[in-house]
Every structure is written in structure tokens, then in C-alpha cells.
Amino acid sequence: MRWTAGLFLIFATPALAASPQCAMPGPIVIKTAAPSAQPAVPPIGAAQPQQGKATALPENLANLPFAQHIASAGAQVSDLGTIHGLQAISARSGSQFMIFELSKDGAAGVSGVPIDLTVAQLQTVASGNITDVGEAHGFQGYFVRSGPQFQVFYATPDGQGLVPGVMWDAAGKDLTRQQVSQIPGAVPTVQIGGAASGGKAQPGQELSLLAKSTYGTEGSASAPRVFMLMDPQCMYSIRAFQALQPYVQSGQIQLAIIPLSVLDYEDNGQSTRSALALLSDSPDQIVGAWQSGSENNTPDPAAQDRLANNMVIANAVGLKGTPMFWWQGANGTPNHFDGVPPDVSSFIAGLRS
């Protein structure tokens, strides 16, 4: 469970700045699958830059756009020298830190620690489970699958190392997400028993459809219900949940938490594992298990169908990322909001309009 966002909030796409989400790179595709098939629902999130005082950069890093971006968000940047021909830096914010290897043009970085493994060795180990995802900013990328988990590796210029991680550009954009979005199995996919299903909800039917999902509630049953579609590992889902707690505790709203999985690609399948664990609990235990991080229990066999059903419903109501909120407006029509509300008090007030 990642209940703190910290340094990861430095990296963002500008389009998400107003109401950040853990975004999906494309539509959810509903496929026919064998009954035993497990839903695979990747990628990933983006993040909003922190608002902090810019920090000073070491002189040799001062002209590198990627380092400038990190420092402008208030993180402390340190020079780690060169590793396998790449400039390495660390970025620290509070108790959290990340290590990056920068591209030759200084405009991108891969978050990860290099390993002494050549591409040829990786190809031998991965056998047929490796896909070339192309080059960006001088980094040649390889998508490697190991059972239900997957990882992207970037080759170092000297050909003697690999960096397992995610590549970001100097604007905080996740480039790895773009590279893997066309790989079969590395796009949001939901697999349902024996027949394809899906489609968009008819206008006005969204709330009745959401009521058919598997969810847990928190708050007074007499309070207005707000459905929150979330990924258990999404930092923005966590942030939104925490921001809404005073309004839940004071009886102003009831949250109906719908577990989904959108971040598998970035967290090596942990989103699906966490969602399945939550959906193995009884509905009255889902929220508490999410809060406590109790997401490692063995999934109930029925949890796969519950997650698949939740994802079908999420697709039907137009999910583009998490969190997403739906509620009934004062005139009885369904309303929705994508991302973390920038002004929570205004968001709560708007539920009644």
C-alpha cells in the first residue's frame, strides 16, 4: 500500500494539473476469455508537480532540463557521477528519494538502478518474452514479461548494463507508458468468462450501473452517496480519500469505494493483486482493509469475476483514470468528476447543485 505520494508527485502531465489522476493510456478493451483467465488491467498514473521552493543544482547539472524540472519542484538533487556512461542523480523530498539515469541530451531520465546485464543476456533469460519498444532520448527500451508480471528495461550506452524502470521527460511526462501502450497485454484489458460484454451506459443510467458493482462503504447510510472508482495503489485515489475524510466523518457524504486496477504495468501487477484482495473481503471490510494495507490475503476465486465486473462498469461510465466520482445531483441526474478535487469544500458544496 502506498499511502504517501511524496517525491512521485514531481512527475506529471500538464493536462492533469487541475485535477490529477492515475491515468489510463487508452480505452478499456473487453475481451472474450477462458473462465480461468485473470483480468490484466494496466497502465499507469501520472502525477502533479509539488508546489515547493526550487532548490539549487550542482553546477554540472544546472543546464540539464530534467534536473531543472526536479529542482524546480523543491526536491534536493545530488550528483552521483556516471554509471555505465550515464549521468546518475538522486532526488530527495523529505524521507523519500529516487535515483535516475539521465539521457545524453539531459531531457529525460529513467527511474531505476542499473544492473550489470547486457541486452544479449536479457534476451537469453527472457527467451521469447521480450519486445523491443523502440528508442527515446537515446534510450533503447525492452518490454519483458515474466508470467503475469512485466518490466521495461533500458539499455545503457556502453551496452554493458540495463536500467529497469520508467522513463520521464523534462516536463514530467511518462514516456514508458506511451511506449508500451500498443503491446498486447500491456493495455487496459478486462477478460470476462465466455462472452464479450461492455459498451457505454445510457445517459442517466450511470448510478444504477455503479450500484451493481462490488464496493465498500464508509460513512452514514443516511448521507448522500458518492461513488469513488479507485485503484488501491493510485496515489491520487489515496489523496482524494484522505481529503474527503472530514466530510465523511461529519456525516456530509457516504463514500462507496469501487476497487479497480489500472497501474499493473508500473507496479508489476500489484494493483490487480491489491484489488483482488480487497474484493475477496466482505463489502463492510473493503474500506478498512484498504486503509490498513491488508491487501496480501489469498484472493477468493470469485474476486476475479468481481474485478472484471467492476472494470466493465468502469468502462461503461467512461473511466479515464482514478479516482473518478459519481453522485446524484439535486435535480436527480447523475454527475461526475475526474481526479482529485482541487477545492474539496467546493466539491462537497457542488454535490447538492
Secondary structure, DSSP 8 states (H G I E B T S, - for coil): -----GGGGG---GGGSSS--EE-SS--EEEE--TT---B------------------GGGTT-HHHHHHHHTT-EEEEEEEETTEEEEEEEETTEEEEEEE-TTSSEEEES--BS--HHHHHHHHTT-EEEEEEETTEEEEEEEETTEEEEEEE-TTSS-EEESEEEETT--BHHHHHHTTSTTSS-EEEESSS-------TT-HHHHHTTS--EEES-TTS-EEEEEE-TT-HHHHHHHHHHHHHHHTTS-EEEEEE----HHHHTTHHHHHHHHHTTS-GGGHHHHHHHT---S---TTHHHHHHHHHHHHHHTT--EE-EEEEE-TTS-EEEEES--SSHHHHHHHTT-
